[in-house]
């Protein structure tokens, strides 16, 4: 069983990448479980043809934790991908990080953390220990950073490297950085910049996904690109990413950059 | 975010702010205290206070409720659980409800003050606490005393008398100390008007604005003294009396605040001290050693007492105990000397 997690700045395209990756893996005959770890609960929506599935924490909130069954929180989407959304509190109250921990504990209790590939799609940044949960206790052993060439996106990716480095150093720490996924924002010299960033943190660029209007069209039609435009070049990119991830054995403890080094790197590629 | 430094020392009474806050609020006999957090925080603190009171042979039922915050409350916010608990407590028609909050409530960011400010038909006072995140015992006690002052309103009607502020309700000698301070005040013709807060009712709290002088239990409560001075215009003395000369100084300073001549009271107290010390003449010349009760050196009150009695300080002398906090007034010293005698003549 391969357990991977996608981390990156909010709005950078993690959920789009995750859903298309799951769809491509399912096409390859894999039993895939995708878990959205974000109170926004929209990670699996395109796999579910636009429907908002009930979240794990919805069930917990209603006090049904004791009697909950897998079919109340695990839903079949495109090509049988099993979809789970952790959910979370309303903005401004409670502790979403604790919610992620509770979700994992519940999924484990229900024996639902299984499959050929488990893909964790985690909220923007590792803002607290709760959102580092997929990286702890042997859940996601392979972490992928999703980033564009924008400085703030690289900054977030670099911060996540800090979390990986810290957690990997623990006695039971098994999480490693598996690579960087570039998600193009249409910026000049973007791919070389993301590749250079990956090199500097002692990892590698797994795939660079170019910006393509087909992604937006697929989402308007409430589908993944794999389903909406299976013969498109973009679908090919996602399939290539899926293949790379399945074959990837290059797992490292990254070396995060200092803020000055990160800015210097960006200066090399982004015109002042 | 609170970034309170941890207490420099964790000896004796240094629990968290909950314990300190409870030591005050549970002394409002017709009030109710809610601990907003997991039930275990209430159980632990209530049991700690109950055990202490039992040890002093003064157990009484503590009116404490818990909002019983669980995993769901932590994830989705605990304000609903707090509101339900306040509603339940208010149904019992208490004079006031005091709300203390725990570490986890601070961590998840519940707006405790906002919930308390709703119209509950009974005063609901939020006491800045936040378990250990809010500091230690002393912080909780101080914050509770200041917060309870909110129940006094803004109207000040000066009527006279002395208010004792912040008695240590969990110490062994709390009643003996009260009697000793009352005795010294009586030498000046003054009485204690209010014990803030010990064994009072909610309706007594407005009395805090009516006394002529507040006497704090210890200097660590100066922030409380300052708060009440600013709010009610009441001056304060920052400590109960400690030591022989400290007791005389207490009389002089109290008289100064009240604008009375202390000469007669001082003369009486000096005579009382002479007579008390004379009762321990059998200890004169004993070789003793005394350890520090706090800090790096023995308290000055102890050095003064040793000198007055003609005891001989020596490193190889009989080690004698020093209480912490130090004994209050001349009466407290007499009790200490009885303990010393038992050790020396054992």
Interface residues (C-beta under 8 A of the other chain):
Chain A: X57 X60 X61 X63 X65 X88 X89 X90 X92 X93 X94 X95 X96 X98 X99 X102
Chain B: X71 X72 X73 X74 X75 X76 X77 X78 X79 X107 X108 X109 X110
